[in-house]
């Protein structure tokens, strides 16, 4: 059975690209454009194996979204951070936005066990 990932970003082209990369690697991906859409998706589905938040999301939005999701979804959080920024403390895993798709896929694989 495919692992299901919720990918959230405020950058539509990156969201689409990330979804394609993850799907080509064999994952089932639900993409959400921003905080509100992610919450909407999670109202009907909360069986995610991983939550991936892009570097376009401000840290306060990442923390708020995770706080809203945690009562329903215990999936690990993989945060993509801008080069030089510190990851949010709630993140289980982090990658730098400049690291590229191979590093991202390695981190996803590690987070999914």
N, C-alpha and C positions, 0 to 999 in steps of 0.2 A: 504494500500500500504506500502511495506517495505521501511524503511529509508535506503538510500544508503550512505555508508562510503568509503572514500578513505583512505587506510592505507598505510603508507610509512615507510620503514625501510631499513637499510643497512645490516641487519642480516636476512638472508633467513629463517633459522629455526624459529626464532621468528615471522617473517612475516606470515609464514604458520600457526603457532600455534595461533596467534592473529586472523587470518582470520577464523579459525575453531571455536574459542570461540565466535566471533561475529556472525557468521552464525548460530551457535547453539542457540544463543539468539534471532534469528529472523531477523537479519539485512542482507542486500545485501551489499557485500564487494567487492571492487576492490583493489587489492594489487599491490603496485609498489615497485620494488627493486631499491631504490635510487632516487635521484633527477631527473636524465634524464628520467627514465621510468615514473615517476609521471607527468612530463611535457608532455610527449608523450600521456599519457592517457587523460590528461586534454585538449589536442588539439581537441579531438573528443567528449569528454564528460565533462561537467562542471555543472551537476545538482546534485552535492553531497550535502547531508544534514550535513555532518561532515567530516572534514579532521583530521586524526589521524597520528601524527608523532612520531615514536619510539625513544627511548633513544639512539639508535645507530647512529642517525643523529646528526652531529655537529650543534651547535646552529646557526652558520653562514649559513649552508645549509637550516635549518628550516626557518630562516628569509628570505633568498633569494627565496625559493620555495613559501612561503606565498606571498611575493611581486609579484611574477610572476602570481600567481593564483588569487589574489584579484580583478583584473579588470574583470574577468569572473565569479568568484565564491565567493559568500559572506558567504559561510558556516562557522560555528564556527570552531576554531582550538583547538584540544585537544592534548597537548604535554605531552609525557611520558618523564620524566627527570631521569637522573641517581641520585641515592641517594646522597644528599648533594649539587647537582647543583641547581642553580636558574632557574626557567622557563624563556623562552624568553618573552620579554614584549608584543609581539604581540599575545601571546596565550590567548585564552578566558578561557581555563580550563587546569589544569595540574594535573598529578598524578605522584607519585614516582614509579620508576621501580620495587621497592621491595614490593609494596603494594598488588600485586596479582590480579587475574582475577575478583574477586568480586568487588573490588574497581574500577577497570577499567570499568566494566559494569555499575556500579552506576554512574560514571562520564560521560559515553556515554549517559546514559538515561537522566541525568541532562542537558547535552549539547544539546540534541535533544528536550528538553522541554517536 
